[in-house]
Amino acid sequence: MKRNFFLFTIFLCLIMAFTANAEVKNSDTYVLLTIGEPDSLDPGYAYDTHSGEVLTFVYDNLIAYDGESIFKFIPILATNVPSKDNGLIIDDGKTYIFPIRKGVFFHNGNELSPEDVEYTFERNILFDSVGGPYWMVIGALFNYQSLNEMVESKIGFPLTDMVNEDGSLKNQEYADRLIKFYQEEIDPAIKVEGDTVIFHLIKPFAPFLNLLSKYAYWSSIMDKQTCIDWGCWDGKADGWWKYYNQKKESSPLFDKTNGTGPFILTEWDRTQQKVVLKKNEHYWGEKAKLNQVIIWGVDEWNTRRAMFEAGDADQVYIPTQYIQQLENLKGSQVYQEERITVTNLHFNWTISKTSPFLGSSQLDGNGIPPDFFADENCRRAFCYAFDYEAMINDVLQGYGKRIVSVLPSNLLGYNDQLPRYEYDLIKAREEFQKAWGGKVWDEGFQVTLAYDTGNEVFQTACEILKENIESLNPRFKIEIQGFQWPSFLDFFKSGQLPAIVVSWIADYPDPHNLIFSHYHSNGAVGHAQGEGFNEFAKKNLNHLIEAAIIETNSNARQKLYEDIQIAAYEHALGIPLFQPTEVHLIKSWVKGWEFNPIQCGEANFDTIYKEE
């Protein structure tokens, strides 16, 4: 991955002029102004960058990426990175052995033990929040896509048919079966032997180390005793099902942390979207140079800019449409980086009937039916109505590129020659005239497109669609609505949003992560696209996706991913908006800033510092 300073010629002169006289403000505190806030601080539930940015530095993982590399690792809570050469990966890649570091303490003073590592993964597997991150670990260990699916395969009933939403059993006769399931399936997969923790995989899974590394915040190692004291799973086989898929704010870890990481959570002010971290003075490794980190969601660019200019912020999120304003900012440095990420618009084929965004729930010009986007012509019309070149050139100011699907161009499986939609309002009109047997064109509709508040790029993408689609027919109405990040995620996961713009940062550098997440019926995005999409995926995509992850021949695997992407195009499964090039605006007094293309946050708080 390349790092490039991109500086306008005149801006370079300004940098040279102003950095020499920069006076560091609050030298021991780093203030990052972003948009949004964490959704949850439970490592088993959180599956978003805002949450991950906090969890990454409050907790530690077993291993970490080596600097900017996404393929080399260094030990953290493990004393060695497993490999075949050192004998810690055996059984043809099905067994991973991690020696656990001694003398490490959690923030409350409890000492780390191998049992904490075992508990962390078992608890999160049994918790398995729907739409959460543990599909990856469950898939790697057991070759199932969810705990629910695994239980159904082993017992004969899905877990959701056996357990009520409050965690109680629908029939007490299920208890013995579920206890046996834990004892025979879950417990043997992760074992403690002396000072080591051993993971037993059903079959080899090449990216397994990526699933456990720093920035994989779902693998943050937790303190078993603290979790139990706070009300999490008690570590026993009897009753584990009570903790399955708990609602977000019901989790005891929703807003509390106790990690071993270089920073300690001291405040999460949800009214201000502000998180405050303080330096862990007793950190086992190299201590952070900063005493305090403030991650603050400030949704308005002008406010972020004013605070940056005043020296009250060290790094700010900048929408690309304001790039030209950088020429006038003093004491700045700007980095251009490529993260493994894509931005797409996705349709909900079966909107929840409780959704407040259905309007009349009919095709009468005042709403849409829940299955509005189950119509292929309707989806295809939206795809033709988006001005892709305007998005890249005018909104992103060239800091992005077109893609053909949900797959970034820097991963196996991508092929720029695959078919993709072009902006064509004539074809969009034709598709709308076919949609729902012509009723869409005759009656019209009113639909809501959603984005996360403060994300002006996503807002503009929605506005492009609105302007173009409404120009085709006066009966077409599109509402655009922004939501605070946690609310946005809640609406998304509960299937209430008709369509959303969402960015996906790869969890690990393999095409399976993005293809599965978006196109498989059990994927985080796929599942949220409603029952209609799920049934389509089960019939047309799941088998291809599952074949691709086990294929060892790279050419054959490439072909499988190309076939999946062609199917996504033919059935208009979403709008691939762009792959961004990210711009990071940082004060010139910030030193040691580095970027990993897989990271979920905006700064390496544990190693950066400030000086003139």
Secondary structure as the mmCIF struct_conf table of DSSP 4:
data_model
#
loop_
_struct_conf.conf_type_id
_struct_conf.id
_struct_conf.beg_label_comp_id
_struct_conf.beg_label_asym_id
_struct_conf.beg_label_seq_id
_struct_conf.end_label_comp_id
_struct_conf.end_label_asym_id
_struct_conf.end_label_seq_id
STRN STRN1 ASN A 4 PHE A 5
HELX_RH_AL_P HELX_RH_AL_P1 THR A 9 THR A 19
TURN_TY1_P TURN_TY1_P1 ALA A 20 ASN A 21
BEND BEND1 LYS A 25 ASN A 26
TURN_TY1_P TURN_TY1_P2 SER A 27 ASP A 28
STRN STRN2 THR A 29 THR A 34
BEND BEND2 ILE A 35 GLY A 36
BEND BEND3 ASP A 39 ASP A 39
TURN_TY1_P TURN_TY1_P3 PRO A 43 TYR A 45
BEND BEND4 ASP A 48 ASP A 48
HELX_RH_AL_P HELX_RH_AL_P2 THR A 49 VAL A 58
BEND BEND5 TYR A 59 TYR A 59
BEND BEND6 LEU A 62 LEU A 62
STRN STRN3 ILE A 63 TYR A 65
TURN_TY1_P TURN_TY1_P4 GLY A 67 GLU A 68
BEND BEND7 ILE A 70 PHE A 71
STRN STRN4 PHE A 73 PRO A 75
BEND BEND8 ILE A 76 LEU A 77
STRN STRN5 ALA A 78 ALA A 78
BEND BEND9 THR A 79 ASN A 80
TURN_TY1_P TURN_TY1_P5 LYS A 84 GLY A 87
BEND BEND10 LEU A 88 LEU A 88
STRN STRN6 ILE A 89 ILE A 90
TURN_TY1_P TURN_TY1_P6 ASP A 91 LYS A 94
STRN STRN7 THR A 95 PRO A 99
STRN STRN8 ILE A 100 ILE A 100
HELX_LH_PP_P HELX_LH_PP_P1 ARG A 101 ARG A 101
BEND BEND11 LYS A 102 GLY A 103
STRN STRN9 PHE A 105 PHE A 105
TURN_TY1_P TURN_TY1_P7 HIS A 107 ASN A 108
BEND BEND12 GLY A 109 GLY A 109
HELX_LH_PP_P HELX_LH_PP_P2 ASN A 110 ASN A 110
STRN STRN10 GLU A 111 GLU A 111
HELX_LH_PP_P HELX_LH_PP_P3 LEU A 112 LEU A 112
HELX_RH_AL_P HELX_RH_AL_P3 PRO A 114 PHE A 127
TURN_TY1_P TURN_TY1_P8 VAL A 130 GLY A 131
BEND BEND13 GLY A 132 GLY A 132
TURN_TY1_P TURN_TY1_P9 PRO A 133 TYR A 134
HELX_RH_AL_P HELX_RH_AL_P4 TRP A 135 PHE A 142
BEND BEND14 ASN A 143 ASN A 143
BEND BEND15 GLN A 145 GLN A 145
HELX_RH_AL_P HELX_RH_AL_P5 LEU A 147 ILE A 155
BEND BEND16 GLY A 156 PHE A 157
HELX_RH_AL_P HELX_RH_AL_P6 LEU A 159 MET A 162
STRN STRN11 VAL A 163 VAL A 163
TURN_TY1_P TURN_TY1_P10 GLU A 165 ASP A 166
BEND BEND17 GLY A 167 GLY A 167
STRN STRN12 LEU A 169 LEU A 169
BEND BEND18 LYS A 170 ASN A 171
TURN_TY1_P TURN_TY1_P11 GLN A 172 GLU A 173
HELX_RH_AL_P HELX_RH_AL_P7 TYR A 174 PHE A 181
HELX_RH_PI_P HELX_RH_PI_P1 TYR A 182 ILE A 186
HELX_RH_3T_P HELX_RH_3T_P1 ASP A 187 ALA A 189
STRN STRN13 ILE A 190 GLU A 193
TURN_TY1_P TURN_TY1_P12 GLY A 194 ASP A 195
STRN STRN14 THR A 196 HIS A 200
BEND BEND19 ILE A 202 LYS A 203
TURN_TY1_P TURN_TY1_P13 ALA A 206 PRO A 207
HELX_RH_AL_P HELX_RH_AL_P8 PHE A 208 LEU A 212
STRN STRN15 SER A 213 SER A 213
TURN_TY1_P TURN_TY1_P14 LYS A 214 TYR A 215
HELX_RH_3T_P HELX_RH_3T_P2 TYR A 217 SER A 219
HELX_RH_AL_P HELX_RH_AL_P9 LYS A 224 TRP A 230
TURN_TY1_P TURN_TY1_P15 GLY A 231 GLY A 231
BEND BEND20 CYS A 232 CYS A 232
BEND BEND21 GLY A 235 GLY A 235
BEND BEND22 ALA A 237 ALA A 237
TURN_TY1_P TURN_TY1_P16 ASP A 238 GLY A 239
HELX_RH_3T_P HELX_RH_3T_P3 TRP A 240 TYR A 243
TURN_TY1_P TURN_TY1_P17 TYR A 244 ASN A 245
HELX_RH_3T_P HELX_RH_3T_P4 LYS A 248 SER A 250
BEND BEND23 SER A 251 SER A 251
TURN_TY1_P TURN_TY1_P18 PRO A 252 LEU A 253
BEND BEND24 PHE A 254 ASP A 255
BEND BEND25 GLY A 261 PRO A 262
STRN STRN16 PHE A 263 ASP A 269
TURN_TY1_P TURN_TY1_P19 ARG A 270 GLN A 273
STRN STRN17 LYS A 274 LYS A 279
TURN_TY1_P TURN_TY1_P20 GLU A 281 HIS A 282
BEND BEND26 TRP A 284 GLU A 286
HELX_LH_PP_P HELX_LH_PP_P4 LYS A 287 ALA A 288
BEND BEND27 LYS A 289 LYS A 289
BEND BEND28 ASN A 291 ASN A 291
STRN STRN18 GLN A 292 GLY A 297
HELX_RH_AL_P HELX_RH_AL_P10 TRP A 301 GLU A 309
TURN_TY1_P TURN_TY1_P21 ALA A 310 GLY A 311
BEND BEND29 ASP A 312 ASP A 312
BEND BEND30 ASP A 314 ASP A 314
STRN STRN19 GLN A 315 TYR A 317
HELX_RH_3T_P HELX_RH_3T_P5 THR A 320 ASN A 328
BEND BEND31 LYS A 330 GLY A 331
STRN STRN20 SER A 332 GLU A 337
BEND BEND32 ILE A 340 ILE A 340
STRN STRN21 THR A 341 PHE A 347
BEND BEND33 TRP A 349 THR A 350
TURN_TY1_P TURN_TY1_P22 LYS A 353 THR A 354
TURN_TY1_P TURN_TY1_P23 PRO A 356 PHE A 357
STRN STRN22 GLY A 359 GLY A 359
TURN_TY1_P TURN_TY1_P24 SER A 360 SER A 360
BEND BEND34 SER A 361 ASN A 366
STRN STRN23 GLY A 367 GLY A 367
TURN_TY1_P TURN_TY1_P25 PRO A 370 ASP A 371
HELX_RH_3T_P HELX_RH_3T_P6 PHE A 372 ALA A 374
BEND BEND35 ASP A 375 ASP A 375
HELX_RH_AL_P HELX_RH_AL_P11 GLU A 376 TYR A 384
TURN_TY1_P TURN_TY1_P26 ALA A 385 ALA A 385
HELX_RH_AL_P HELX_RH_AL_P12 TYR A 388 ALA A 390
HELX_RH_PI_P HELX_RH_PI_P2 MET A 391 VAL A 395
BEND BEND36 LEU A 396 LEU A 396
TURN_TY1_P TURN_TY1_P27 GLN A 397 GLY A 398
BEND BEND37 TYR A 399 TYR A 399
STRN STRN24 GLY A 400 LYS A 401
BEND BEND38 VAL A 404 LEU A 407
TURN_TY1_P TURN_TY1_P28 SER A 409 ASN A 410
BEND BEND39 LEU A 411 LEU A 411
TURN_TY1_P TURN_TY1_P29 LEU A 412 GLY A 413
TURN_TY1_P TURN_TY1_P30 ASP A 416 GLN A 417
BEND BEND40 LEU A 418 LEU A 418
HELX_RH_AL_P HELX_RH_AL_P13 LEU A 425 LYS A 434
HELX_RH_3T_P HELX_RH_3T_P7 ALA A 435 GLY A 438
HELX_RH_AL_P HELX_RH_AL_P14 LYS A 439 GLU A 443
STRN STRN25 PHE A 445 ASP A 452
TURN_TY1_P TURN_TY1_P31 THR A 453 GLY A 454
HELX_RH_AL_P HELX_RH_AL_P15 GLU A 456 GLU A 470
TURN_TY1_P TURN_TY1_P32 SER A 471 LEU A 472
TURN_TY1_P TURN_TY1_P33 PRO A 474 ARG A 475
STRN STRN26 PHE A 476 PHE A 483
HELX_RH_AL_P HELX_RH_AL_P16 TRP A 485 LYS A 493
TURN_TY1_P TURN_TY1_P34 SER A 494 GLY A 495
BEND BEND41 PRO A 498 PRO A 498
STRN STRN27 ALA A 499 ILE A 505
BEND BEND42 ASP A 507 ASP A 510
HELX_RH_AL_P HELX_RH_AL_P17 PRO A 511 TYR A 519
BEND BEND43 HIS A 520 HIS A 520
TURN_TY1_P TURN_TY1_P35 SER A 521 ASN A 522
BEND BEND44 GLY A 523 GLY A 523
HELX_RH_AL_P HELX_RH_AL_P18 ALA A 524 ALA A 528
TURN_TY1_P TURN_TY1_P36 GLN A 529 GLN A 529
HELX_RH_AL_P HELX_RH_AL_P19 GLY A 530 ASN A 540
TURN_TY1_P TURN_TY1_P37 LEU A 541 LEU A 541
HELX_RH_AL_P HELX_RH_AL_P20 ASN A 542 ILE A 550
HELX_RH_AL_P HELX_RH_AL_P21 SER A 554 GLU A 570
TURN_TY1_P TURN_TY1_P38 HIS A 571 ALA A 572
STRN STRN28 ILE A 575 PRO A 580
STRN STRN29 GLU A 582 LYS A 587
TURN_TY1_P TURN_TY1_P39 SER A 588 TRP A 589
STRN STRN30 VAL A 590 LYS A 591
BEND BEND45 GLY A 592 GLY A 592
TURN_TY1_P TURN_TY1_P40 PRO A 597 ILE A 598
BEND BEND46 CYS A 600 GLU A 602
TURN_TY1_P TURN_TY1_P41 PHE A 605 THR A 607
STRN STRN31 TYR A 609 LYS A 610
#
